[in-house]
Amino acid sequence: MQVKKGTNNINDVGPFHGHYNMWLVFLSFAIAMVSAYVSFSFAIQLRFQSKQGEQIWLLSGSCALGIGIWSMHFVRMLAHSLPINMHYHIGYIIVSILFATGGCYLALTYIHYGKNPLFTLLFATFFMGSGIVLMHYIGMSAMASVIVSYTSSKVLFSICIAFIASFITLRVAFYTNYKLTWKVKLMCAAFMAIAITGMHYMGMNAAHFYPKNWIQR
C-alpha cells in the first residue's frame, strides 16, 4: 500500500486488508471452549465450599474464563495478518485482561450470591457482556502500528452479540432445571465459544486499519 503524499484526510488512504490463518482460528475457538467448560466446572464446586473456599473457586473460575476469553481474542489477533509489522501497547493488553477477568468475576459472584433470579441474571449478563466488549475494543486499541476506525452499526451489532450470548449462556447454565452434567457444560461452553467468536469477528469486520504514518510531512 502506498500513502498519498501530503494527504491530511484518513479517508484518502485505503485501509489495510488482512487474511486469517485458519489453524490459529480453530485454536482460538478451542481455547474459548475449554476455558468456558473449566469455568462452569468451577461454578459447580461453589455449592460445596465453605465461605473461604467460595472466594477461591470464584477467583479460579473467573480467571479461567476471563483469561481464556482474552487468550482467544489475542490468538485471533495473531491469526489476522496485516501487511505491516505489528507492535502492541503492553498497558492496553494488561487492562483488557483485567476487564475480561473482572467482568467474569462480577458475573459469577452475582450468580452465586444473588437473591432475585431475574435481576441476578440481568446484572450478571451486564457484567459479563461488558467485560467481553471492553476486553475486545481495549485490546484493539493495543495495536500500536495502525490507526483503527470503526463502522458504528457493526460495532453496535457486535455489542448486542456479546450481551445476548452472555444472557443465554448464563440462563442455560445456572437458571434451568438441567443439572450441569458434562454434556450440559459442553453445550454451554460451545455456545459461549461460538458467541465470543461471533462477537470478535463482527468487531473485526467493523474495523478498518490504516497505516500509523498515514500523514507524510
Z-matrix of the N, CA and C atoms (Angstrom, degrees):
N
C 1 1.462
C 2 1.511 1 109.93
N 3 1.312 2 116.93 1 139.59
C 4 1.442 3 121.83 2 176.30
C 5 1.517 4 110.07 3 -111.85
N 6 1.319 5 114.87 4 139.06
C 7 1.450 6 120.57 5 178.42
C 8 1.515 7 108.31 6 -94.30
N 9 1.304 8 116.20 7 131.41
C 10 1.452 9 120.61 8 179.01
C 11 1.518 10 110.55 9 -64.65
N 12 1.316 11 116.28 10 131.72
C 13 1.448 12 119.99 11 -178.79
C 14 1.529 13 110.59 12 -69.28
N 15 1.320 14 113.09 13 134.58
C 16 1.450 15 118.45 14 175.00
C 17 1.504 16 114.93 15 76.05
N 18 1.328 17 118.66 16 6.19
C 19 1.453 18 119.22 17 -179.45
C 20 1.509 19 111.11 18 -70.91
N 21 1.305 20 117.12 19 142.86
C 22 1.456 21 122.58 20 178.78
C 23 1.513 22 111.45 21 -119.82
N 24 1.305 23 117.41 22 10.19
C 25 1.452 24 121.68 23 -177.32
C 26 1.516 25 108.64 24 -127.94
N 27 1.331 26 115.74 25 122.57
C 28 1.467 27 119.71 26 -177.98
C 29 1.522 28 111.81 27 -63.31
N 30 1.335 29 117.75 28 -23.55
C 31 1.458 30 121.07 29 179.25
C 32 1.520 31 112.15 30 -72.64
N 33 1.352 32 116.92 31 -14.50
C 34 1.458 33 120.52 32 176.77
C 35 1.524 34 112.17 33 -80.89
N 36 1.328 35 116.67 34 -6.88
C 37 1.452 36 122.15 35 -178.50
C 38 1.525 37 108.85 36 -110.88
N 39 1.323 38 117.74 37 126.35
C 40 1.453 39 119.89 38 179.65
C 41 1.510 40 111.12 39 -69.41
N 42 1.336 41 118.18 40 144.31
C 43 1.467 42 120.90 41 179.38
C 44 1.528 43 111.65 42 -73.19
N 45 1.347 44 115.43 43 156.54
C 46 1.457 45 120.89 44 172.58
C 47 1.524 46 109.29 45 -67.90
N 48 1.313 47 115.74 46 149.21
C 49 1.461 48 120.93 47 174.55
C 50 1.530 49 107.63 48 -120.91
N 51 1.323 50 115.99 49 119.30
C 52 1.455 51 120.88 50 -177.79
C 53 1.518 52 111.84 51 -101.12
N 54 1.323 53 115.83 52 177.05
C 55 1.466 54 121.66 53 174.74
C 56 1.520 55 108.36 54 -140.52
N 57 1.328 56 116.56 55 162.90
C 58 1.460 57 121.83 56 -173.54
C 59 1.519 58 111.40 57 -107.33
N 60 1.333 59 114.69 58 141.44
C 61 1.458 60 122.30 59 168.31
C 62 1.531 61 106.90 60 -87.79
N 63 1.335 62 117.59 61 110.85
C 64 1.456 63 120.80 62 -170.81
C 65 1.530 64 112.41 63 -66.98
N 66 1.334 65 117.88 64 -28.80
C 67 1.462 66 119.22 65 177.81
C 68 1.526 67 110.84 66 -64.30
N 69 1.326 68 116.68 67 -40.92
C 70 1.461 69 120.40 68 177.28
C 71 1.524 70 111.24 69 -69.91
N 72 1.325 71 117.22 70 -32.01
C 73 1.460 72 120.92 71 176.11
C 74 1.526 73 110.06 72 -62.57
N 75 1.333 74 116.92 73 -46.96
C 76 1.467 75 120.82 74 178.52
C 77 1.536 76 110.78 75 -64.28
N 78 1.332 77 116.58 76 -38.69
C 79 1.466 78 120.37 77 178.59
C 80 1.526 79 110.40 78 -62.43
N 81 1.315 80 117.21 79 -42.74
C 82 1.465 81 120.55 80 -179.03
C 83 1.530 82 110.96 81 -64.57
N 84 1.327 83 116.88 82 -37.86
C 85 1.467 84 120.41 83 177.34
C 86 1.521 85 110.25 84 -64.38
N 87 1.331 86 116.49 85 -42.58
C 88 1.467 87 120.34 86 179.28
C 89 1.523 88 111.13 87 -63.38
N 90 1.330 89 117.51 88 -39.14
C 91 1.460 90 121.58 89 178.60
C 92 1.524 91 110.21 90 -62.01
N 93 1.338 92 116.99 91 -46.06
C 94 1.462 93 121.00 92 -179.84
C 95 1.524 94 111.29 93 -62.80
N 96 1.309 95 116.69 94 -40.51
C 97 1.466 96 120.70 95 -177.81
C 98 1.525 97 111.39 96 -69.30
N 99 1.317 98 116.98 97 -44.88
C 100 1.468 99 120.73 98 179.68
C 101 1.523 100 110.96 99 -63.90
N 102 1.337 101 117.20 100 -42.95
C 103 1.470 102 120.06 101 -179.24
C 104 1.522 103 111.22 102 -64.96
N 105 1.334 104 117.44 103 -38.82
C 106 1.468 105 120.42 104 177.92
C 107 1.526 106 110.18 105 -66.24
N 108 1.327 107 117.33 106 -41.45
C 109 1.474 108 121.02 107 179.49
C 110 1.527 109 110.59 108 -62.20
N 111 1.330 110 116.18 109 -44.81
C 112 1.471 111 120.39 110 179.55
C 113 1.522 112 110.59 111 -63.51
N 114 1.330 113 116.34 112 -40.88
C 115 1.460 114 120.49 113 -179.56
C 116 1.521 115 111.65 114 -62.35
N 117 1.330 116 117.52 115 -42.98
C 118 1.465 117 120.80 116 178.33
C 119 1.532 118 110.60 117 -66.83
N 120 1.327 119 117.23 118 -32.26
C 121 1.469 120 120.38 119 176.22
C 122 1.521 121 110.67 120 -65.99
N 123 1.329 122 116.40 121 -40.17
C 124 1.461 123 120.36 122 176.24
C 125 1.527 124 110.76 123 -64.00
N 126 1.332 125 116.06 124 -38.31
C 127 1.472 126 119.83 125 -178.33
C 128 1.524 127 111.30 126 -61.47
N 129 1.329 128 117.43 127 -34.41
C 130 1.462 129 120.75 128 178.11
C 131 1.523 130 110.51 129 -63.56
N 132 1.326 131 115.70 130 -39.00
C 133 1.462 132 120.24 131 -176.53
C 134 1.532 133 112.66 132 -65.93
N 135 1.340 134 117.04 133 -20.59
C 136 1.464 135 120.10 134 -179.65
C 137 1.525 136 111.93 135 -59.52
N 138 1.326 137 116.48 136 -30.91
C 139 1.461 138 120.44 137 -176.10
C 140 1.528 139 111.95 138 -67.83
N 141 1.313 140 116.75 139 -19.83
C 142 1.464 141 119.95 140 -172.84
C 143 1.529 142 112.54 141 -113.63
N 144 1.333 143 116.59 142 14.47
C 145 1.450 144 119.31 143 -174.86
C 146 1.526 145 112.17 144 -106.38
N 147 1.321 146 115.03 145 157.93
C 148 1.464 147 121.17 146 172.16
C 149 1.528 148 108.63 147 -74.60
N 150 1.323 149 116.53 148 175.41
C 151 1.461 150 119.94 149 -179.77
C 152 1.519 151 111.47 150 -59.50
N 153 1.337 152 116.60 151 -41.30
C 154 1.458 153 119.27 152 178.79
C 155 1.526 154 111.22 153 -69.22
N 156 1.321 155 115.66 154 -38.43
C 157 1.458 156 119.56 155 179.86
C 158 1.518 157 112.98 156 -67.48
N 159 1.329 158 116.76 157 -28.83
C 160 1.458 159 120.86 158 -179.42
C 161 1.530 160 111.40 159 -58.33
N 162 1.334 161 116.61 160 -45.41
C 163 1.456 162 120.15 161 -177.91
C 164 1.525 163 111.44 162 -65.32
N 165 1.310 164 116.37 163 -35.66
C 166 1.461 165 119.53 164 178.53
C 167 1.522 166 110.65 165 -63.77
N 168 1.350 167 115.46 166 -44.97
C 169 1.462 168 119.36 167 -179.67
C 170 1.521 169 111.80 168 -71.18
N 171 1.339 170 117.21 169 -34.02
C 172 1.463 171 119.87 170 175.75
C 173 1.527 172 110.85 171 -63.10
N 174 1.317 173 116.29 172 -47.24
C 175 1.465 174 120.31 173 179.17
C 176 1.524 175 111.15 174 -64.36
N 177 1.332 176 116.37 175 -39.77
C 178 1.468 177 120.09 176 179.97
C 179 1.530 178 110.53 177 -64.15
N 180 1.331 179 115.99 178 -47.11
C 181 1.459 180 119.61 179 179.77
C 182 1.515 181 112.11 180 -64.41
N 183 1.338 182 116.68 181 -39.84
C 184 1.467 183 121.14 182 -179.87
C 185 1.519 184 111.23 183 -65.81
N 186 1.326 185 115.72 184 -43.49
C 187 1.465 186 119.29 185 179.56
C 188 1.528 187 110.92 186 -66.40
N 189 1.335 188 116.44 187 -40.35
C 190 1.469 189 120.09 188 179.59
C 191 1.522 190 110.82 189 -60.61
N 192 1.348 191 116.55 190 -46.63
C 193 1.457 192 119.84 191 -177.22
C 194 1.528 193 111.15 192 -76.27
N 195 1.352 194 116.80 193 -45.99
C 196 1.465 195 120.22 194 -177.38
C 197 1.511 196 112.65 195 -63.10
N 198 1.336 197 117.17 196 -48.41
C 199 1.454 198 120.09 197 -179.63
C 200 1.528 199 110.33 198 -69.92
N 201 1.339 200 116.36 199 -32.45
C 202 1.462 201 119.39 200 175.86
C 203 1.520 202 111.78 201 -64.18
N 204 1.340 203 116.73 202 -43.42
C 205 1.469 204 121.03 203 177.43
C 206 1.525 205 109.96 204 -62.47
N 207 1.344 206 115.85 205 -44.75
C 208 1.460 207 119.16 206 179.75
C 209 1.527 208 111.26 207 -64.28
N 210 1.355 209 116.97 208 -41.56
C 211 1.464 210 120.30 209 179.69
C 212 1.525 211 110.79 210 -62.23
N 213 1.347 212 115.69 211 -40.50
C 214 1.460 213 119.70 212 176.14
C 215 1.524 214 110.26 213 -57.80
N 216 1.334 215 115.47 214 -46.33
C 217 1.467 216 120.54 215 -179.35
C 218 1.525 217 110.59 216 -60.81
N 219 1.336 218 116.73 217 -46.22
C 220 1.458 219 119.14 218 -174.89
C 221 1.524 220 111.16 219 -69.70
N 222 1.342 221 117.57 220 -38.77
C 223 1.470 222 119.92 221 177.70
C 224 1.524 223 109.81 222 -63.77
N 225 1.330 224 116.95 223 -38.63
C 226 1.471 225 119.71 224 177.67
C 227 1.524 226 110.71 225 -66.79
N 228 1.333 227 116.81 226 -33.29
C 229 1.457 228 118.78 227 175.69
C 230 1.532 229 110.46 228 -65.74
N 231 1.328 230 116.26 229 -39.03
C 232 1.459 231 119.93 230 176.34
C 233 1.528 232 111.22 231 -67.35
N 234 1.343 233 115.91 232 -31.63
C 235 1.471 234 120.35 233 179.32
C 236 1.522 235 111.63 234 -69.92
N 237 1.341 236 116.28 235 -22.86
C 238 1.464 237 121.24 236 -177.73
C 239 1.521 238 109.28 237 -93.18
N 240 1.314 239 116.72 238 104.81
C 241 1.467 240 121.79 239 -175.32
C 242 1.520 241 110.81 240 -93.02
N 243 1.331 242 115.50 241 130.27
C 244 1.451 243 122.47 242 174.30
C 245 1.530 244 108.36 243 -113.40
N 246 1.335 245 117.70 244 151.83
C 247 1.478 246 120.61 245 -177.69
C 248 1.526 247 111.92 246 -76.76
N 249 1.335 248 116.40 247 55.25
C 250 1.459 249 121.45 248 -178.87
C 251 1.524 250 107.43 249 -161.96
N 252 1.306 251 117.03 250 149.81
C 253 1.469 252 120.54 251 175.62
C 254 1.522 253 108.95 252 -73.98
N 255 1.343 254 116.20 253 122.45
C 256 1.452 255 120.66 254 -174.74
C 257 1.528 256 111.06 255 -93.02
N 258 1.343 257 114.48 256 140.51
C 259 1.452 258 122.60 257 172.72
C 260 1.526 259 107.61 258 -129.63
N 261 1.332 260 115.84 259 150.78
C 262 1.464 261 120.47 260 -175.32
C 263 1.528 262 110.90 261 -127.30
N 264 1.346 263 115.25 262 145.17
C 265 1.457 264 121.95 263 173.55
C 266 1.529 265 108.58 264 -80.99
N 267 1.329 266 116.78 265 116.47
C 268 1.467 267 120.44 266 -176.95
C 269 1.525 268 111.35 267 -63.69
N 270 1.344 269 117.21 268 -32.61
C 271 1.461 270 120.19 269 179.98
C 272 1.515 271 112.49 270 -61.96
N 273 1.336 272 117.03 271 -44.82
C 274 1.467 273 120.97 272 178.11
C 275 1.526 274 110.87 273 -64.16
N 276 1.329 275 116.10 274 -37.27
C 277 1.465 276 119.63 275 179.73
C 278 1.519 277 110.62 276 -62.89
N 279 1.340 278 116.59 277 -45.36
C 280 1.462 279 120.80 278 179.74
C 281 1.522 280 110.91 279 -62.61
N 282 1.336 281 116.53 280 -43.81
C 283 1.469 282 120.33 281 179.53
C 284 1.523 283 110.87 282 -62.60
N 285 1.333 284 117.84 283 -39.47
C 286 1.470 285 120.90 284 179.87
C 287 1.528 286 110.59 285 -64.52
N 288 1.345 287 117.37 286 -37.58
C 289 1.466 288 120.86 287 176.87
C 290 1.523 289 110.25 288 -63.94
N 291 1.335 290 116.28 289 -43.34
C 292 1.467 291 120.87 290 -179.22
C 293 1.525 292 111.30 291 -63.06
N 294 1.322 293 117.68 292 -40.18
C 295 1.468 294 120.18 293 178.98
C 296 1.523 295 110.88 294 -67.26
N 297 1.326 296 117.74 295 -41.15
C 298 1.468 297 120.70 296 179.42
C 299 1.522 298 110.59 297 -63.22
N 300 1.321 299 116.62 298 -47.45
C 301 1.463 300 120.93 299 -178.74
C 302 1.523 301 111.44 300 -69.49
N 303 1.345 302 116.08 301 -42.51
C 304 1.462 303 120.14 302 -179.96
C 305 1.518 304 112.68 303 -63.74
N 306 1.333 305 116.82 304 -40.62
C 307 1.466 306 120.35 305 178.07
C 308 1.520 307 111.61 306 -62.54
N 309 1.332 308 116.56 307 -42.37
C 310 1.468 309 120.34 308 178.67
C 311 1.525 310 111.25 309 -67.20
N 312 1.337 311 116.66 310 -38.49
C 313 1.468 312 119.95 311 179.59
C 314 1.526 313 110.95 312 -63.32
N 315 1.329 314 117.07 313 -47.04
C 316 1.467 315 120.29 314 179.84
C 317 1.530 316 111.05 315 -63.74
N 318 1.341 317 116.13 316 -39.24
C 319 1.463 318 119.61 317 179.54
C 320 1.529 319 111.19 318 -63.35
N 321 1.328 320 116.89 319 -48.49
C 322 1.467 321 120.26 320 -179.15
C 323 1.531 322 111.43 321 -67.97
N 324 1.321 323 116.97 322 -32.80
C 325 1.466 324 120.43 323 177.26
C 326 1.523 325 110.99 324 -65.26
N 327 1.347 326 116.41 325 -45.43
C 328 1.466 327 119.94 326 177.61
C 329 1.522 328 111.01 327 -62.88
N 330 1.322 329 116.69 328 -39.77
C 331 1.461 330 120.22 329 178.58
C 332 1.525 331 110.68 330 -60.69
N 333 1.310 332 116.35 331 -41.26
C 334 1.463 333 120.80 332 -174.39
C 335 1.530 334 112.46 333 -77.02
N 336 1.325 335 116.93 334 -40.85
C 337 1.459 336 119.60 335 -172.83
C 338 1.530 337 114.00 336 -101.79
N 339 1.321 338 117.66 337 -13.35
C 340 1.468 339 120.44 338 -175.43
C 341 1.525 340 112.65 339 -62.95
N 342 1.327 341 115.54 340 146.82
C 343 1.471 342 121.52 341 -178.94
C 344 1.526 343 111.91 342 -98.11
N 345 1.327 344 115.93 343 -47.15
C 346 1.467 345 120.67 344 -179.31
C 347 1.527 346 109.07 345 -87.33
N 348 1.330 347 119.06 346 114.21
C 349 1.470 348 121.03 347 -174.54
C 350 1.525 349 114.06 348 -56.19
N 351 1.351 350 117.10 349 -43.21
C 352 1.460 351 119.66 350 -176.56
C 353 1.517 352 111.24 351 -66.39
N 354 1.337 353 116.55 352 -52.21
C 355 1.465 354 119.64 353 -178.62
C 356 1.525 355 111.11 354 -65.40
N 357 1.328 356 116.30 355 -36.38
C 358 1.459 357 119.68 356 177.77
C 359 1.522 358 110.84 357 -61.29
N 360 1.328 359 116.74 358 -45.99
C 361 1.460 360 121.21 359 179.45
C 362 1.524 361 111.13 360 -63.28
N 363 1.333 362 116.99 361 -41.11
C 364 1.468 363 120.39 362 -179.61
C 365 1.527 364 111.28 363 -66.12
N 366 1.336 365 117.04 364 -44.43
C 367 1.455 366 120.11 365 178.88
C 368 1.530 367 110.88 366 -65.14
N 369 1.335 368 116.17 367 -42.65
C 370 1.463 369 119.77 368 179.08
C 371 1.524 370 110.64 369 -62.21
N 372 1.327 371 116.54 370 -41.05
C 373 1.466 372 121.10 371 177.32
C 374 1.513 373 110.83 372 -61.71
N 375 1.338 374 116.14 373 -42.96
C 376 1.466 375 120.71 374 -179.89
C 377 1.529 376 110.73 375 -60.07
N 378 1.323 377 117.07 376 -46.53
C 379 1.457 378 120.15 377 -176.50
C 380 1.520 379 111.80 378 -69.93
N 381 1.336 380 116.96 379 -42.77
C 382 1.459 381 118.61 380 -179.90
C 383 1.524 382 111.08 381 -68.40
N 384 1.333 383 117.24 382 -44.82
C 385 1.461 384 120.51 383 177.95
C 386 1.514 385 111.94 384 -60.84
N 387 1.336 386 116.64 385 -43.04
C 388 1.469 387 120.76 386 179.48
C 389 1.522 388 110.85 387 -63.94
N 390 1.343 389 116.24 388 -40.38
C 391 1.459 390 119.65 389 178.85
C 392 1.517 391 112.05 390 -61.51
N 393 1.338 392 116.45 391 -42.39
C 394 1.469 393 120.89 392 179.50
C 395 1.521 394 111.20 393 -65.32
N 396 1.334 395 116.07 394 -46.17
C 397 1.471 396 120.66 395 -178.05
C 398 1.525 397 110.95 396 -64.46
N 399 1.337 398 116.68 397 -49.01
C 400 1.465 399 120.10 398 -178.51
C 401 1.520 400 111.10 399 -64.62
N 402 1.334 401 116.18 400 -39.42
C 403 1.465 402 119.44 401 176.69
C 404 1.516 403 110.73 402 -57.38
N 405 1.340 404 116.33 403 -45.79
C 406 1.459 405 120.27 404 -176.60
C 407 1.532 406 111.86 405 -64.82
N 408 1.318 407 116.79 406 -52.30
C 409 1.460 408 119.34 407 -172.72
C 410 1.530 409 112.74 408 -76.83
N 411 1.330 410 118.25 409 -29.35
C 412 1.462 411 119.48 410 171.90
C 413 1.528 412 109.43 411 -70.46
N 414 1.341 413 115.91 412 -38.09
C 415 1.455 414 119.85 413 175.41
C 416 1.523 415 111.88 414 -61.28
N 417 1.324 416 116.86 415 -37.24
C 418 1.467 417 120.58 416 176.30
C 419 1.525 418 110.80 417 -65.00
N 420 1.334 419 116.49 418 -34.53
C 421 1.466 420 120.51 419 178.80
C 422 1.513 421 112.23 420 -67.50
N 423 1.341 422 116.55 421 -17.21
C 424 1.467 423 120.37 422 179.47
C 425 1.525 424 112.10 423 -72.67
N 426 1.328 425 117.52 424 -11.78
C 427 1.466 426 120.81 425 -179.22
C 428 1.528 427 108.59 426 -73.32
N 429 1.330 428 115.59 427 101.58
C 430 1.471 429 120.38 428 -172.47
C 431 1.520 430 113.40 429 -83.54
N 432 1.329 431 117.62 430 -15.46
C 433 1.464 432 120.40 431 -173.40
C 434 1.527 433 113.63 432 -90.25
N 435 1.330 434 116.99 433 -8.75
C 436 1.473 435 119.75 434 -176.14
C 437 1.527 436 110.10 435 -135.70
N 438 1.317 437 114.55 436 161.68
C 439 1.463 438 122.48 437 168.58
C 440 1.521 439 106.72 438 -100.39
N 441 1.327 440 117.32 439 132.22
C 442 1.464 441 121.58 440 -177.79
C 443 1.520 442 109.54 441 -113.68
N 444 1.320 443 116.66 442 126.50
C 445 1.462 444 121.51 443 170.92
C 446 1.521 445 107.95 444 -117.09
N 447 1.334 446 116.45 445 160.54
C 448 1.467 447 120.15 446 -171.80
C 449 1.523 448 111.55 447 -130.30
N 450 1.335 449 114.15 448 151.58
C 451 1.459 450 121.78 449 169.03
C 452 1.526 451 107.27 450 -88.78
N 453 1.327 452 116.73 451 115.67
C 454 1.469 453 121.41 452 -169.80
C 455 1.524 454 112.97 453 -58.12
N 456 1.330 455 117.44 454 -42.32
C 457 1.468 456 120.22 455 -176.85
C 458 1.521 457 111.35 456 -63.84
N 459 1.324 458 117.28 457 -37.35
C 460 1.462 459 120.81 458 179.64
C 461 1.526 460 111.29 459 -73.07
N 462 1.330 461 116.59 460 -34.66
C 463 1.467 462 119.90 461 174.90
C 464 1.525 463 109.91 462 -61.90
N 465 1.339 464 116.15 463 -45.50
C 466 1.464 465 120.23 464 178.86
C 467 1.520 466 111.15 465 -61.00
N 468 1.317 467 116.79 466 -40.10
C 469 1.463 468 120.90 467 179.22
C 470 1.525 469 110.50 468 -64.89
N 471 1.327 470 117.42 469 -40.70
C 472 1.462 471 120.77 470 179.31
C 473 1.525 472 111.02 471 -64.11
N 474 1.336 473 116.65 472 -36.84
C 475 1.469 474 120.95 473 177.26
C 476 1.529 475 110.10 474 -65.45
N 477 1.323 476 116.21 475 -42.36
C 478 1.475 477 120.43 476 178.31
C 479 1.525 478 110.69 477 -61.10
N 480 1.333 479 117.08 478 -41.04
C 481 1.467 480 120.78 479 178.74
C 482 1.525 481 110.39 480 -59.68
N 483 1.337 482 116.90 481 -44.41
C 484 1.466 483 120.98 482 -177.96
C 485 1.521 484 111.27 483 -62.48
N 486 1.339 485 117.60 484 -43.32
C 487 1.460 486 120.46 485 -176.95
C 488 1.530 487 112.02 486 -74.37
N 489 1.315 488 117.09 487 -41.72
C 490 1.463 489 120.09 488 179.40
C 491 1.526 490 110.43 489 -64.80
N 492 1.328 491 116.43 490 -42.46
C 493 1.460 492 120.54 491 179.60
C 494 1.523 493 111.28 492 -65.01
N 495 1.326 494 116.62 493 -41.20
C 496 1.461 495 120.18 494 178.11
C 497 1.522 496 110.77 495 -62.43
N 498 1.328 497 116.25 496 -42.45
C 499 1.462 498 120.73 497 -179.66
C 500 1.530 499 110.93 498 -61.75
N 501 1.329 500 116.69 499 -49.30
C 502 1.457 501 120.43 500 -176.87
C 503 1.527 502 111.07 501 -64.66
N 504 1.325 503 116.28 502 -42.73
C 505 1.467 504 119.98 503 -179.10
C 506 1.523 505 111.53 504 -63.36
N 507 1.332 506 117.29 505 -47.46
C 508 1.462 507 120.91 506 179.71
C 509 1.527 508 111.21 507 -66.58
N 510 1.317 509 116.15 508 -35.82
C 511 1.466 510 120.58 509 179.13
C 512 1.526 511 110.66 510 -63.55
N 513 1.316 512 116.91 511 -47.82
C 514 1.460 513 120.86 512 -178.23
C 515 1.529 514 110.98 513 -69.40
N 516 1.336 515 116.23 514 -40.73
C 517 1.456 516 120.26 515 -174.50
C 518 1.525 517 113.26 516 -72.61
N 519 1.342 518 117.09 517 -34.83
C 520 1.466 519 118.56 518 -170.00
C 521 1.531 520 114.93 519 -123.65
N 522 1.321 521 117.97 520 -12.49
C 523 1.465 522 118.84 521 -174.83
C 524 1.521 523 112.76 522 -128.89
N 525 1.294 524 115.89 523 39.06
C 526 1.467 525 120.88 524 171.57
C 527 1.525 526 107.62 525 -128.58
N 528 1.295 527 115.75 526 174.50
C 529 1.463 528 120.61 527 178.79
C 530 1.527 529 112.38 528 -82.96
N 531 1.355 530 115.04 529 -1.97
C 532 1.459 531 117.67 530 179.11
C 533 1.525 532 110.39 531 -70.54
N 534 1.331 533 115.91 532 139.19
C 535 1.450 534 119.52 533 169.87
C 536 1.532 535 107.86 534 -79.22
N 537 1.333 536 115.34 535 146.83
C 538 1.460 537 118.66 536 -179.02
C 539 1.531 538 109.85 537 -78.89
N 540 1.324 539 115.05 538 67.69
C 541 1.456 540 120.29 539 174.14
C 542 1.526 541 108.23 540 -73.03
N 543 1.308 542 116.30 541 172.80
C 544 1.457 543 118.30 542 -178.62
C 545 1.526 544 111.51 543 -63.72
N 546 1.343 545 116.37 544 -30.30
C 547 1.472 546 119.22 545 178.81
C 548 1.520 547 111.13 546 -68.55
N 549 1.346 548 116.71 547 -43.45
C 550 1.462 549 120.18 548 179.22
C 551 1.520 550 110.08 549 -67.16
N 552 1.327 551 117.53 550 -41.81
C 553 1.463 552 120.87 551 178.12
C 554 1.526 553 110.66 552 -62.34
N 555 1.321 554 116.17 553 -40.37
C 556 1.461 555 120.34 554 179.11
C 557 1.521 556 110.63 555 -64.93
N 558 1.336 557 116.74 556 -41.05
C 559 1.457 558 120.80 557 178.46
C 560 1.531 559 110.65 558 -63.24
N 561 1.347 560 116.32 559 -46.61
C 562 1.465 561 120.51 560 179.64
C 563 1.528 562 111.10 561 -64.08
N 564 1.332 563 116.13 562 -40.70
C 565 1.463 564 120.08 563 179.79
C 566 1.522 565 110.84 564 -64.71
N 567 1.346 566 116.60 565 -40.67
C 568 1.466 567 120.23 566 178.63
C 569 1.517 568 110.75 567 -64.23
N 570 1.339 569 116.53 568 -43.16
C 571 1.457 570 119.52 569 179.38
C 572 1.524 571 110.84 570 -65.10
N 573 1.330 572 116.88 571 -41.53
C 574 1.453 573 120.57 572 178.51
C 575 1.521 574 110.80 573 -61.64
N 576 1.337 575 116.90 574 -42.24
C 577 1.464 576 120.98 575 179.64
C 578 1.525 577 111.05 576 -65.14
N 579 1.350 578 116.31 577 -42.33
C 580 1.469 579 119.95 578 177.94
C 581 1.523 580 110.49 579 -63.10
N 582 1.345 581 115.98 580 -40.73
C 583 1.456 582 120.50 581 -178.26
C 584 1.526 583 111.44 582 -66.66
N 585 1.331 584 116.55 583 -44.90
C 586 1.464 585 120.08 584 179.23
C 587 1.523 586 110.00 585 -64.31
N 588 1.342 587 115.56 586 -39.30
C 589 1.460 588 120.35 587 177.19
C 590 1.524 589 111.04 588 -62.06
N 591 1.344 590 115.62 589 -45.82
C 592 1.465 591 119.52 590 179.01
C 593 1.508 592 112.10 591 -61.13
N 594 1.337 593 116.58 592 -42.63
C 595 1.459 594 120.76 593 179.01
C 596 1.534 595 110.26 594 -62.90
N 597 1.340 596 115.60 595 -43.10
C 598 1.459 597 119.70 596 -178.73
C 599 1.527 598 111.33 597 -63.13
N 600 1.343 599 116.12 598 -46.85
C 601 1.462 600 118.73 599 -177.43
C 602 1.527 601 111.96 600 -67.26
N 603 1.333 602 116.67 601 -36.53
C 604 1.451 603 118.44 602 177.25
C 605 1.528 604 110.11 603 -66.07
N 606 1.356 605 115.79 604 -40.30
C 607 1.459 606 119.59 605 176.69
C 608 1.522 607 111.73 606 -63.36
N 609 1.330 608 117.00 607 -39.76
C 610 1.465 609 120.46 608 177.87
C 611 1.522 610 110.90 609 -68.99
N 612 1.339 611 116.43 610 -36.56
C 613 1.456 612 120.41 611 178.16
C 614 1.526 613 111.22 612 -66.47
N 615 1.338 614 115.61 613 -27.67
C 616 1.468 615 120.22 614 178.69
C 617 1.519 616 112.60 615 -77.57
N 618 1.351 617 116.00 616 -15.27
C 619 1.465 618 120.86 617 -173.28
C 620 1.525 619 111.42 618 -91.29
N 621 1.333 620 114.34 619 143.97
C 622 1.466 621 122.51 620 174.11
C 623 1.523 622 107.12 621 -125.98
N 624 1.338 623 116.35 622 125.45
C 625 1.460 624 121.17 623 -173.17
C 626 1.530 625 110.29 624 -104.27
N 627 1.324 626 115.10 625 128.82
C 628 1.455 627 122.18 626 179.71
C 629 1.523 628 109.39 627 -122.83
N 630 1.329 629 117.30 628 151.89
C 631 1.469 630 119.21 629 179.16
C 632 1.524 631 111.04 630 -63.02
N 633 1.313 632 115.78 631 144.33
C 634 1.460 633 120.95 632 -178.02
C 635 1.527 634 111.21 633 -62.80
N 636 1.306 635 116.61 634 -37.86
C 637 1.463 636 120.45 635 -179.24
C 638 1.527 637 111.36 636 -96.38
N 639 1.344 638 115.22 637 48.64
C 640 1.468 639 119.09 638 -176.03
C 641 1.513 640 113.16 639 -70.00
N 642 1.343 641 117.42 640 -17.15
C 643 1.461 642 120.51 641 174.42
C 644 1.526 643 108.19 642 -100.63
N 645 1.280 644 117.78 643 120.66
C 646 1.451 645 121.86 644 175.64
C 647 1.508 646 108.97 645 -101.79
N 648 1.294 647 115.86 646 126.54
C 649 1.466 648 120.65 647 -177.47
C 650 1.529 649 109.06 648 -93.20
